[in-house]
Amino acid sequence: MRRLEGRVAIVTGSGQGIGRGIALVYAREGAHVVVAELKEHRARRTADEIASEGGSALPLAIDVSRREQVERMVAATVERFGRVDVLVNNAQGMHAHKPFEEITDEDFDIFLISGLKGTFWAMQAAFPPMRRQGGGRIINFVSLNALNGAPGLADYNATKGAIGALSRTAAREWGKHGILVNCIAPGATSKRTIEFFERNPQMAEHIREQRPLGRLADPEQDLAPVAVFLASDDAHFVTGQTYFVDGGAYLT
């Protein structure tokens, strides 16, 4: 349907997993996609996939835990395409699960800086061009774990909860500028999730049994369409919301 024809979208963490899925589908819907990824080879790989399908992509090696690089990402987008219509803040540093009492400051900062601050910096950087052009869409990533207190993830959970609060505040303040801010809480299968379930097959089967839809998700088929909706004209009256795209995990 080419629902994003001619729009310019930045997708962070789009070298693999969920971000890659969104970037590919955005391009198929007609968007110019900025593939922002920590590893340059991953950014180029996704951009090459988009180009092979006839799409438009700009690969950028960006560390979202460094403010100057986040600002450079937005500046490079405006320089290349003249505008920023959609910002998808998907990138998030990770570390292994740890009990609450064993989490160090360094552990916490991996999540806090790449997740919360990286999202905050990108939103601030995208605000001037979005306001200048009369509007835009920001899609941030949160997690059901922030609500259910999943064990071993205290710092991750706190970061995702804070991103949700940040998003709701921006939705209130920036609505008058035509900037809509929403969140997705995904249940998609990232590369990291696949590797975890390969090591823990019983856990994977347990999750499948607990979810009403009875399966794990696919980033392109299950999650990207919701990100397309939020970036499209169909969502012109939607802001400050969180969409749980998790096969019903929210209910369990």
C-alpha positions as CSV (number, residue, x, y, z in Angstrom):
1,M,0.0,0.0,0.0
2,R,3.1,2.3,0.3
3,R,1.6,3.9,3.4
4,L,4.8,5.8,4.2
5,E,5.6,7.0,0.7
6,G,8.3,9.7,0.7
7,R,8.6,9.9,4.5
8,V,11.9,9.9,6.3
9,A,12.3,7.5,9.2
10,I,15.2,6.9,11.6
11,V,15.3,3.5,13.2
12,T,17.9,2.9,15.9
13,G,19.3,-0.5,16.5
14,S,18.2,-1.6,13.0
15,G,21.2,-3.7,12.1
16,Q,19.4,-6.8,13.4
17,G,16.3,-8.1,15.3
18,I,13.3,-5.9,15.8
19,G,14.9,-2.8,14.4
20,R,15.9,-4.6,11.2
21,G,12.4,-5.9,10.8
22,I,10.9,-2.4,11.2
23,A,13.5,-0.8,8.8
24,L,12.8,-3.4,6.1
25,V,9.0,-3.0,6.3
26,Y,9.2,0.8,6.4
27,A,11.3,0.8,3.2
28,R,8.7,-1.5,1.6
29,E,6.0,1.0,2.5
30,G,7.9,3.7,0.7
31,A,10.0,5.4,3.5
32,H,13.5,6.6,3.2
33,V,15.1,4.7,6.1
34,V,18.1,5.8,8.2
35,V,19.6,2.6,9.5
36,A,21.3,3.6,12.7
37,E,23.3,0.8,14.3
38,L,26.2,0.5,16.7
39,K,28.1,-1.9,14.4
40,E,28.8,-0.4,10.9
41,H,28.7,-3.7,9.2
42,R,25.3,-4.4,10.5
43,A,24.0,-1.0,9.4
44,R,25.4,-1.6,5.9
45,R,23.9,-5.1,5.8
46,T,20.4,-3.9,6.5
47,A,20.8,-0.9,4.2
48,D,22.0,-3.3,1.4
49,E,18.9,-5.5,2.0
50,I,16.7,-2.5,1.6
51,A,18.5,-1.4,-1.6
52,S,18.3,-4.9,-3.0
53,E,14.5,-4.6,-2.8
54,G,14.5,-1.2,-4.5
55,G,14.3,0.8,-1.3
56,S,16.1,3.9,0.0
57,A,18.4,3.6,3.0
58,L,21.2,5.6,4.7
59,P,23.4,3.4,7.0
60,L,25.0,5.2,10.0
61,A,27.2,3.8,12.7
62,I,25.8,5.3,15.8
63,D,26.4,4.7,19.5
64,V,23.2,5.9,21.2
65,S,25.0,6.0,24.6
66,R,26.9,9.1,23.3
67,R,24.9,12.3,22.9
68,E,27.1,13.8,20.2
69,Q,26.6,10.7,18.0
70,V,22.8,10.8,18.5
71,E,22.8,14.5,17.5
72,R,25.0,13.7,14.5
73,M,22.5,11.0,13.5
74,V,19.6,13.5,13.3
75,A,21.8,16.1,11.6
76,A,22.9,13.7,9.0
77,T,19.3,12.7,8.3
78,V,18.2,16.3,7.8
79,E,21.3,17.0,5.6
80,R,20.6,13.9,3.4
81,F,16.8,14.0,3.2
82,G,15.8,17.5,4.4
83,R,13.4,16.3,7.2
84,V,12.7,13.8,9.9
85,D,9.1,12.4,9.8
86,V,9.5,9.3,12.0
87,L,11.9,8.5,14.9
88,V,11.9,4.9,16.2
89,N,14.0,4.5,19.4
90,N,14.7,0.8,19.5
91,A,18.4,0.5,20.4
92,Q,19.2,-0.7,23.9
93,G,22.4,-2.0,25.4
94,M,22.1,-5.3,27.4
95,H,23.9,-7.4,29.9
96,A,23.2,-10.8,31.5
97,H,20.4,-11.3,34.0
98,K,21.5,-10.6,37.6
99,P,19.7,-10.7,41.0
100,F,18.7,-7.2,42.2
101,E,21.4,-7.2,45.0
102,E,24.2,-7.9,42.6
103,I,23.6,-5.2,40.0
104,T,26.4,-2.6,39.9
105,D,26.4,1.0,38.9
106,E,28.2,0.0,35.7
107,D,25.5,-2.6,35.0
108,F,22.7,-0.1,35.6
109,D,24.4,2.5,33.3
110,I,24.4,0.1,30.4
111,F,20.6,0.2,30.4
112,L,20.1,3.8,31.7
113,I,22.4,5.5,29.3
114,S,21.7,3.6,26.1
115,G,18.0,3.2,26.8
116,L,16.7,6.1,28.7
117,K,19.2,8.8,27.8
118,G,19.6,7.6,24.3
119,T,15.9,7.9,23.8
120,F,15.8,11.2,25.5
121,W,18.7,12.6,23.4
122,A,17.2,11.4,20.1
123,M,13.8,12.9,21.0
124,Q,15.4,16.3,21.8
125,A,17.5,16.2,18.6
126,A,14.4,15.4,16.5
127,F,12.2,18.0,18.0
128,P,13.5,21.1,16.1
129,P,13.1,19.6,12.6
130,M,9.8,18.0,13.5
131,R,8.4,21.3,14.9
132,R,9.7,23.2,11.9
133,Q,8.0,20.9,9.4
134,G,4.8,20.9,11.3
135,G,4.8,17.5,13.0
136,G,6.3,14.1,13.2
137,R,6.0,10.6,14.9
138,I,8.1,9.2,17.7
139,I,7.9,5.6,18.6
140,N,9.7,4.4,21.7
141,F,10.2,0.9,23.0
142,V,9.1,-0.2,26.5
143,S,8.5,-3.6,28.0
144,L,5.9,-5.6,29.9
145,N,8.7,-6.4,32.3
146,A,8.5,-2.9,33.7
147,L,4.9,-3.7,34.9
148,N,5.3,-7.3,36.0
149,G,8.8,-6.9,37.6
150,A,10.5,-9.7,35.8
151,P,13.3,-11.1,38.0
152,G,16.9,-10.6,37.1
153,L,16.1,-7.4,35.2
154,A,15.7,-4.7,37.8
155,D,17.8,-2.1,35.9
156,Y,16.2,-3.0,32.5
157,N,12.7,-2.8,34.0
158,A,13.4,0.5,35.6
159,T,14.8,1.9,32.3
160,K,11.8,0.8,30.3
161,G,9.4,2.2,32.9
162,A,11.1,5.5,32.7
163,I,11.0,5.5,28.9
164,G,7.2,5.1,29.2
165,A,7.0,8.1,31.5
166,L,9.2,10.2,29.2
167,S,7.0,9.3,26.3
168,R,3.8,10.3,28.0
169,T,5.2,13.7,29.0
170,A,6.4,14.4,25.5
171,A,3.0,13.4,24.1
172,R,1.4,16.1,26.3
173,E,3.9,18.8,25.7
174,W,4.5,18.3,21.9
175,G,1.0,17.5,20.7
176,K,0.5,21.2,20.0
177,H,3.3,20.9,17.5
178,G,1.8,17.9,15.7
179,I,4.3,15.6,17.2
180,L,2.8,12.3,18.2
181,V,4.6,10.1,20.7
182,N,3.7,6.4,21.3
183,C,5.3,3.3,22.7
184,I,5.4,-0.4,21.7
185,A,6.0,-3.1,24.2
186,P,7.1,-6.0,22.0
187,G,7.0,-9.7,22.3
188,A,9.1,-10.1,19.1
189,T,11.9,-12.6,18.8
190,S,15.2,-10.8,18.5
191,K,18.6,-12.4,17.8
192,R,19.4,-12.3,21.5
193,T,16.0,-13.9,22.4
194,I,16.5,-16.7,19.9
195,E,19.9,-17.4,21.4
196,F,18.5,-17.5,24.9
197,F,15.7,-19.9,24.0
198,E,18.2,-22.2,22.1
199,R,20.0,-22.5,25.4
200,N,16.8,-22.8,27.4
201,P,14.3,-24.8,25.3
202,Q,12.0,-25.6,28.2
203,M,11.7,-21.8,28.9
204,A,10.7,-21.3,25.2
205,E,8.1,-24.0,25.4
206,H,6.7,-22.6,28.6
207,I,6.3,-19.1,27.1
208,R,4.6,-20.6,24.0
209,E,2.1,-22.4,26.3
210,Q,1.5,-19.3,28.4
211,R,0.7,-16.9,25.5
212,P,-2.8,-17.0,24.2
213,L,-1.6,-17.0,20.6
214,G,0.7,-19.9,21.4
215,R,3.9,-18.8,19.7
216,L,6.8,-16.4,19.7
217,A,6.7,-13.4,17.4
218,D,8.3,-12.4,14.2
219,P,9.7,-8.9,14.0
220,E,8.7,-8.3,10.3
221,Q,5.3,-10.0,10.3
222,D,4.0,-9.3,13.8
223,L,5.6,-6.2,15.1
224,A,6.6,-4.0,12.2
225,P,3.0,-3.6,11.0
226,V,2.1,-1.8,14.3
227,A,5.1,0.4,13.8
228,V,3.9,1.2,10.3
229,F,0.4,2.1,11.7
230,L,1.8,4.5,14.3
231,A,3.9,6.2,11.6
232,S,1.1,6.4,9.1
233,D,-1.8,8.8,8.5
234,D,-4.1,6.2,10.1
235,A,-2.7,7.1,13.5
236,H,-3.1,10.9,13.2
237,F,-5.2,11.0,16.3
238,V,-3.2,8.6,18.5
239,T,-0.6,9.8,21.1
240,G,0.6,8.9,24.5
241,Q,-0.4,5.3,24.1
242,T,1.4,2.0,24.7
243,Y,0.7,-1.0,22.4
244,F,1.5,-4.4,23.8
245,V,2.4,-6.4,20.7
246,D,3.1,-9.7,22.5
247,G,0.6,-12.4,21.5
248,G,-1.4,-11.8,24.7
249,A,1.5,-12.1,27.1
250,Y,0.1,-9.0,28.9
251,L,-2.8,-11.2,30.0
252,T,-0.7,-13.9,31.7
